[in-house]
């Protein structure tokens, strides 16, 4: 009797990550179709009137907008690589919280410190994921050497680029995202220890 070939099926393994990726792609497409107007209206944060309700919306939605397809793809590679592992370890709710906190923190800092700069993109979220992922094998009383190396390389690179390179990349957003990821990694470890 011949063995039946096994059926392969596609699974939705990381709903928050996949929803975030779909929203980013949709926001970028809308921005491209409108010549950037949708991005500036809905998917970029900058200092604007506190009376305008979109000011508050953009503090969260700016992580969805990207300046173009290359900008989007460079961020989504990290999100799709690290996000499912983090969502499996920490849960969908925690990962959605990390995305929202990173968006709010980077949006507020940008509005406060760079009033003439419009910020968009998920790079802060990427760096939150990078530092959080380096803490996934955290045990009580230990700090993984990989976390120390990633943090040193990451912070060093961002400081050098922030000082030496004049481009449209918000290095401060990367640092804020990384700090949030590291902070959430430490917080999750402490919560797990209290539950045990």
N, C-alpha and C positions, 0 to 999 in steps of 0.2 A: 504494500500500500504506500502510495506516494504521500510525503508530508506536504501539507498545505502551506503555501507561502504565508508568512506572517504579514498581517496588514499593518501598515505604518500610518499613524494618524498624527496630525499636528495638534499640539495642546497649547492652551493659553496659560503658560506657566507663571507669568508675572503680570497680573492685571493692571497694577498701578503703573509699572514701567511701560507697558504696551499702550495704555491710555495716554500717558505723558508723551510718548513718542508720536502717537497719532495726532495729538493736539499741537505739538511742535510743527509737524509736517503741514497740518492744516493752516496754522497761523502763518507759516512761511509762504505757503502757496498763495494765501489771501494777500499777503504783503506784496508778493511778486505780481499778482494780477492787478493790483491797484497802484502799481508804481511806487510802493512804499508808504502810501497814505494810511492803509490799515495798520501797518506796523507802528507808525508814529501815533496813531489814534488809540490803538488798543494794546499793542505788544511791545512798547518801549516805555521806560520810566524816566522821568525828568522832573525838575521842579516846575510845578504848575499851581494854579489857584486851588486853595483848600476848599473852595466852594464847589468846584467841579467834581462830581462823583467819580469820573473816570480816573482822577488822580489816585484814588484809593484802589480801584480795580487794577490799574497798571502796576501798582506795587507788587502784585502777585502774578499778573499775566505777562510781564516783561520777559520771564524765563521761557515763554513759548515762542516769542518772535525771534527771528534771525535775519541778519542782513542779506543772506543769500544761501544757496544750496550748499556751498562748500563750508560755510560757517555752521550750518545745520548738521551736515554729515560728520564734521569733526567732533561735534559734541555728542551726537547720537551713538557713535562708535563706543565711547566710554560708557554711556548710559546703558546701552544694550549689553555690553560686556559685563559690567559690574552690577547693574541694577537687579537682574533676576537672582543673583546669589544673595544680595543684601535683602531683597524682599522675602526670600525663602528663610533667611536667618532671623530677621527682625520683624517680619510681618508687613502686610500691605498698609495697615494704618500708620505704623511707625515711619515707613518710607514716604508715604504721602505727607506726613508731618515734617519730615526732613526737607522735602521739596518746598513746602509752603514756608517754613521758617527761613530757609535759605533765600527764597524769593523776597520775602518781606525785609529781611536784614540787608540784603544787597540793594534793594530798592530804596530803603530809608537812608542808607549811607550815601548812595549816589545822589539823592536829592539834597541831602544836607551838605555834602562836601564838594560836589561838582554840579552846581546849578545850571550850567550851560551845556552839560553832556547828557545825551540820550543814551540809555543803557538798554540793551536787549541781548538775549541769548541765555543758554542754559549752562554756560561754563562754570558758574558758581556751583550749580548742582553737580556737575561733573567732578569738581574738586572735593565737594562734600562726600561724594561716593568714593573717590580715590582714598581719602584719608580714613573714612569709615571702614572700607574694605581691608585696610591694613591692620585693623583692630579686631577682625573677626575671630581670630584664634587667641584672644585675650584670656588669660587666667589670673586669678587673684594673686596679687603680690608680684606680678610680672608686667613688663612692658616689652612687646615684641620688638626685636631689633629692626625688623622690616618697617615697622611704624616709624621708628626714629630716623631711619635712612630716607624713607619717603618724605617725612616732614622736613628734614634738612634739605634734601634736593629740591623739593617743591618750594619751600620758602626762599631758598637761595635763588632759584630760577626767577621767581616772581619779583624779588627785590632787584635783581640785576636787570630784568626786563623793564621794570617800572622806572628805574633810574636811567638806563642806557638807551632804551628803544622807545621811540615816539610812534605809536601806532594807535589803532582804535580799540585795542584789547584792554579791558578793565582789569588790571592786575589786582586791584583791591578787592574786586568781586571774587577772584580766585582765592585770595587769602581768606576772606570772610567765609566762603563756602567750605574751604578746608578746615577752618577752625570749628565751624558748625558740625561737620562730619566727625572730627576728632572728639568734640564735646559730646555728641550723641553716642559715639562709641563708648566713651567712658561712662556716660549716664546709663546706657543699656546694660553695661557690665554690672554697675552698682545695683540696678533694679533686679537683675537676675540673681545677684548674691542675696538680696533681701528676701526674694521669693523662696530661696533654698532653705 
